[in-house]
Amino acid sequence: MKIDRIEPSKHKKNRFLIFLEDKSCIKITEQELLKFSFHVGDDLSEADLNKLRGAADVSNWKAKAAEMLSRQAMSKRGLERKLKEKGAPESETESIVNWLESIGALDDIAYAKALAARCVEKGYGPARIRAKLYEKGVDKNLWDDILSELPPDAAQIDAYLIRKSRGVKANDLDEKEKRRLTAGLLRRGFSWEDIKAAWSRFEEE
């Protein structure tokens, strides 16, 4: 199959279009153009075409993965899930993700720290943060180190009780209000033991 013409894409940077004599078109990146060194008029065998299409497919998925990360930070597993949902071949997703990690575009530790920090800003406790790390595909082996760098739970719980009680002393709050505040802290992922200790501090003050 002869190459009829090679043109740069008008819509995407560093993309090229190889038009074959049967009017079909193969979309490639600059990487494939340099790697295979094809020229107009070259007669490609079926094996050549398969290699070109396979290499182009991988490069296109790499570009799509990089574009996804430019729009939204993700963990390695989170990106793998997204790629599979988009139709990327399972045989290639791991290598694509590893490639992005090798060039510094993907960093699970930095992503996990930023995610945990956002959770703290929202007032979440350890259990809720762990659930969020799990949801986003962060490796469990990183969880303990990430959580150890966060502000103490006691300080967050105390701040919540002071803020939500609106200046009312603990001993002046009725039991219904105390239960409501306690339930709010439990939903945010704080442990019952830490909440109980916080109430004791609040009542003493």
Secondary structure, 3 states (H helix, E strand, C coil): CEEEEEEECCCCCCEEEEEECCCCEEEEEHHHHHHHCCCCCCECCHHHHHHHHHHHHHHHHHHHHHHHHHHCCCCHHHHHHHHHHHCCCHHHHHHHHHHHHHCCCCCHHHHHHHHHHHHHHCCCCHHHHHHHHHHCCCCHHHHHHHHHCCCCHHHHHHHHHHHHHCCCCHHHCCHHHHHHHHHHHHHCCCCHHHHHHHHHHHHHC
